[in-house]
């Protein structure tokens, strides 16, 4: 049930069995997976000497729980939504951002991580720990890109969270490129845009991603305030916490900017469509104005009256044609004059 690891200032050691007591130096890390359910709870409670709150146990069973931080009796619990390893876009080019919870039970001497089985961050951590039973201080520097070995459970936790947050940062390139393609298609007058369902789905997913990032930021802020209130916030921990919060702020800003750019592209598309429609209506209006006098004159001479002027005149046909031509020239001149004044912006 889970993998136990003992971390000290000088080495990282993987344990074959669950320890019977907390270590005097360093701290323990129990890494468990969501498909193991909560079978590790009795071992942890026996090791700590107290029971976890029932409400927190319910939270650990809820895979839909949003990011959250809460204080327990002798421990803290932090929940962070992590990005799924599934592709961002499906076969229909629809954006689908799937997240899973990662639970951290934090005590001064024990860190419990309850996380998805296929998490890239934890796979990297486990690969490092499993490569050898012990690691020297010099080799530890490569562990999860640590600048130095974690000195506490909180420092290990914030490093893991930082890597989970960076996964969201990695999505910005793929999402930005797809949104750029949609924007070019929207503004292309020679191509009819067809991906409306995918575009609307992407807008909804960007709003959801922003909400996830905000929940993560709020949870980490609550954890940071608790650390500062209890006076446990070391300088290195402050740097890592600020860096992670800054990354979350960038994710929030990115989602807002991409959402705004998408909304702007949609508005430009409808503006361009409306402008094109106005041009077509203008041309049709010009043609109507050009042929309306001709229709009027031909209609007058087509009326069924016995005595109609010019009807029996030998030159009546040519006079009517002249009137038609003159009215067409006048109508065309008026149209050109009106368009030229509108182009110049004159009242």
C-alpha positions in Angstrom: 0.0 0.0 0.0 2.0 3.0 -1.3 5.7 3.6 -1.4 7.6 4.8 1.6 10.7 7.0 1.3 12.9 8.5 4.0 14.4 11.9 3.1 17.2 13.6 5.1 19.6 16.4 4.4 22.2 13.9 3.0 20.3 11.1 1.3 17.0 9.8 -0.1 16.2 6.2 0.9 13.4 4.0 -0.3 11.9 1.8 2.4 10.7 -1.7 1.7 8.1 -1.7 4.5 6.1 0.9 6.4 8.1 2.3 9.3 7.0 1.6 12.9 7.8 5.2 14.1 8.5 8.6 12.7 12.2 9.4 12.1 14.3 11.6 14.4 16.0 13.2 11.4 14.5 14.1 8.1 10.9 13.1 7.2 8.9 10.3 5.6 7.1 10.5 2.3 4.2 8.0 1.5 3.3 8.1 -2.2 -0.1 6.4 -2.9 -2.3 6.2 -5.9 -6.1 6.9 -6.3 -6.8 3.3 -7.4 -5.6 2.1 -4.0 -8.5 3.8 -2.4 -7.8 4.7 1.3 -6.2 1.4 2.4 -3.2 3.4 3.7 -5.2 5.4 6.3 -4.8 2.9 9.2 -1.0 2.8 8.7 -0.7 6.5 8.7 -3.0 7.0 11.7 -1.0 4.4 13.7 2.2 6.1 12.8 1.0 9.6 13.7 -0.8 8.5 16.8 -4.1 10.3 16.0 -7.0 9.9 13.5 -7.7 12.0 10.5 -10.9 14.0 10.5 -13.9 12.2 9.0 -14.8 15.2 6.8 -11.2 15.1 5.4 -11.6 11.4 4.7 -14.7 12.2 2.7 -12.7 14.8 0.8 -10.1 12.2 0.0 -12.8 10.0 -1.5 -14.1 12.7 -3.8 -12.3 12.8 -7.1 -14.3 15.8 -8.2 -13.2 18.0 -5.3 -11.9 21.4 -6.3 -8.5 22.8 -5.2 -8.7 23.5 -1.5 -6.6 23.9 1.7 -7.8 23.0 5.2 -6.3 22.7 8.7 -6.7 19.6 10.7 -5.7 18.6 14.2 -2.0 18.0 13.9 -1.9 18.0 10.1 -2.9 20.0 7.1 -4.6 18.9 3.9 -4.1 20.4 0.5 -6.0 19.5 -2.7 -4.7 20.5 -6.1 -6.3 19.8 -9.4 -3.7 18.4 -11.8 -3.9 18.2 -15.6 -4.8 14.9 -17.1 -2.3 13.2 -19.4 -4.9 12.8 -22.2 -4.6 14.9 -25.4 -6.0 18.5 -25.2 -7.9 18.2 -28.5 -9.9 15.2 -29.6 -10.5 13.8 -33.1 -13.2 16.4 -33.7 -10.7 19.2 -32.9 -12.6 20.0 -29.7 -10.6 21.3 -26.7 -11.2 19.2 -23.6 -9.2 20.1 -20.4 -9.5 17.2 -18.0 -8.2 17.5 -14.4 -7.8 15.1 -11.5 -7.2 15.8 -7.8 -3.9 15.3 -6.1 -4.2 15.1 -2.3 -1.5 16.2 0.2 -1.7 15.2 3.8 1.1 17.3 5.5 2.6 16.8 8.9 6.0 18.0 10.2 7.5 14.4 9.9 5.3 12.8 7.2 4.0 13.8 3.8 1.3 11.6 2.2 0.5 12.1 -1.5 -2.7 10.6 -2.9 -2.5 11.1 -6.6 -3.5 9.7 -10.1 -1.6 6.6 -11.3 -0.4 8.2 -14.6 0.8 11.5 -13.2 4.0 12.7 -15.1 5.3 14.6 -12.1 5.1 11.7 -9.7 6.3 9.3 -12.4 9.5 11.4 -12.6 9.8 11.5 -8.9 9.3 7.7 -8.5 11.8 7.0 -11.4 14.4 8.9 -9.5 13.7 7.2 -6.2 13.4 3.7 -7.6 16.6 3.9 -9.6 18.7 3.1 -6.5 17.9 2.5 -2.9 19.9 5.4 -1.7 21.0 8.7 -3.2 23.9 10.9 -2.1 23.6 14.6 -1.5 25.2 15.4 -4.9 22.8 13.1 -6.8 19.8 14.6 -5.1 20.2 17.9 -6.9 18.5 16.4 -10.0 15.5 15.2 -8.1 12.5 17.1 -9.5 14.9 19.9 -10.5 15.5 20.7 -6.9 18.2 23.4 -6.4 18.8 21.5 -3.1 17.2 18.6 -1.3 13.9 19.4 0.4 14.4 20.2 4.0 10.8 19.6 5.1 7.5 18.1 4.1 6.2 21.5 3.1 9.1 22.1 0.8 8.7 18.7 -0.9 5.0 19.4 -1.3 5.5 22.9 -2.9 8.0 21.4 -5.3 5.6 18.8 -6.4 2.8 21.3 -6.7 5.1 23.6 -8.7 5.7 20.8 -11.2 1.9 20.1 -11.4 1.3 23.8 -12.1 4.0 23.9 -14.8 2.0 21.3 -16.7 -0.7 23.9 -17.2 1.9 26.3 -18.5 2.9 23.8 -21.1 -0.6 23.8 -22.6 -0.5 27.4 -23.6 1.5 26.8 -26.8 -0.8 24.1 -28.2 -4.0 26.0 -27.3 -2.6 29.3 -28.6 -1.6 27.7 -31.9 -5.1 26.2 -32.4 -6.8 29.5 -31.5 -4.6 31.3 -33.9 -5.7 28.9 -36.7 -9.3 29.5 -35.8 -8.8 33.3 -35.9 -7.2 33.2 -39.3 -10.1 31.0 -40.6 -12.6 33.4 -39.1 -11.1 36.4 -40.8 -10.4 34.6 -44.1 -13.0 36.0 -46.6 -12.4 33.2 -49.1 -13.1 30.4 -46.6 -16.3 29.6 -44.8 -15.7 28.9 -41.1 -17.1 25.5 -40.1 -15.7 24.8 -36.6 -18.2 26.8 -34.6 -19.0 23.9 -32.2 -15.3 23.4 -31.5 -14.7 27.2 -31.0 -17.6 27.5 -28.6 -16.4 24.5 -26.7 -12.9 26.0 -26.5 -14.4 29.2 -25.0 -16.2 27.2 -22.3 -13.0 25.2 -21.6 -10.9 28.3 -21.2 -13.4 29.7 -18.7 -13.2 26.4 -16.8 -9.4 26.4 -16.9 -9.4 29.9 -15.5 -11.7 28.7 -12.6 -9.4 25.8 -11.9 -6.3 28.1 -11.8 -8.1 30.5 -9.5 -9.0 27.7 -7.1 -5.4 26.5 -7.1 -4.2 30.0 -6.4 -6.7 30.4 -3.5 -5.7 27.1 -2.0 -1.9 27.9 -2.1 -2.5 31.4 -0.8 -4.4 29.9 2.2 -1.5 27.4 2.8 1.0 30.3 2.5 -0.9 32.4 5.0 -1.1 29.5 7.4 2.7 28.9 7.2 3.4 32.6 7.8 0.9 32.7 10.7 2.6 29.7 12.4 6.1 31.1 11.7 7.1 28.0 9.6 7.8 29.8 6.4 11.5 29.4 5.6 13.2 31.7 3.1 13.6 29.0 0.5 9.9 28.0 1.0 8.8 31.5 0.4 10.7 31.7 -2.9 9.1 28.4 -4.1 5.6 29.5 -3.0 5.9 32.9 -4.7 7.2 31.3 -7.8 4.3 28.8 -7.9 1.7 31.5 -7.3 3.3 33.6 -10.0 2.9 30.7 -12.4 -0.7 30.4 -11.5 -1.2 34.1 -12.1 0.2 33.6 -15.5 -2.1 30.7 -16.2 -5.1 32.9 -15.2 -3.9 35.8 -17.3 -3.2 33.5 -20.2 -6.7 32.0 -20.2 -8.3 35.5 -19.9 -6.2 36.8 -22.8 -6.9 33.8 -25.0 -10.6 34.0 -24.2 -10.6 37.7 -25.0 -8.7 37.1 -28.3 -11.2 34.5 -29.3 -14.1 36.8 -28.5 -12.5 39.6 -30.5 -11.9 37.3 -33.5 -15.6 36.2 -33.4 -16.7 39.8 -33.3 -14.4 40.7 -36.1 -15.8 37.8 -38.1 -19.4 39.0 -37.7 -18.3 42.6 -38.4 -16.6 41.5 -41.6 -19.7 39.4 -42.5 -22.0 42.4 -41.9 -19.7 44.6 -44.0 -19.8 42.2 -46.8 -23.6 41.9 -46.6 -23.8 45.7 -46.7 -21.7 45.9 -49.8 -24.0 43.3 -51.5 -27.1 45.3 -50.4 -25.5 48.5 -51.8 -24.9 46.9 -55.2 -28.5 45.5 -55.3 -29.8 49.0 -54.3 -27.8 50.6 -57.1 -29.1 48.2 -59.6 -32.7 48.7 -58.3 -32.3 52.5 -58.5 -30.9 52.2 -62.0 -33.7 50.0 -63.4 -36.6 51.5 -61.5 -37.1 54.5 -64.0 -37.0 52.0 -66.9 -39.6 49.9 -65.2 -41.8 52.9 -64.5 -41.7 54.2 -68.1 -42.3 50.8 -69.6 -45.2 50.3 -67.2 -46.8 53.6 -68.2 -46.7 52.8 -71.9 -48.0 49.3 -71.2 -51.2 50.5 -69.6 -54.4 49.5 -71.4 -55.9 52.9 -72.3 -57.4 53.7 -75.7 -55.6 57.0 -76.0 -52.1 57.2 -74.6 -49.8 60.1 -75.4 -47.1 59.2 -78.0 -48.6 55.8 -78.5 -49.6 56.6 -82.1 -46.7 59.0 -82.7 -44.2 57.6 -85.3 -41.4 58.8 -83.0 -43.0 57.7 -79.7 -40.8 54.6 -79.4 -37.6 56.6 -79.7 -38.9 59.3 -77.4 -39.6 56.7 -74.7 -36.2 55.1 -75.2 -34.6 58.6 -74.8 -36.6 59.2 -71.6 -35.4 55.8 -70.3 -31.8 56.6 -71.2 -32.0 60.1 -69.7 -33.5 58.8 -66.4 -30.9 56.0 -66.2 -28.1 58.5 -66.6 -29.6 60.8 -64.0 -30.0 57.9 -61.6 -26.4 56.7 -62.1 -25.1 60.2 -61.6 -27.0 60.5 -58.3 -25.7 57.2 -57.1 -22.1 58.2 -57.9 -22.5 61.5 -56.2 -24.0 60.0 -53.1 -21.2 57.4 -52.8 -18.5 60.0 -53.3 -19.9 62.2 -50.5 -20.2 59.2 -48.2 -16.6 58.2 -49.0 -15.4 61.7 -48.2 -17.4 61.8 -45.0 -19.4 64.9 -45.9 -22.8 65.5 -44.4 
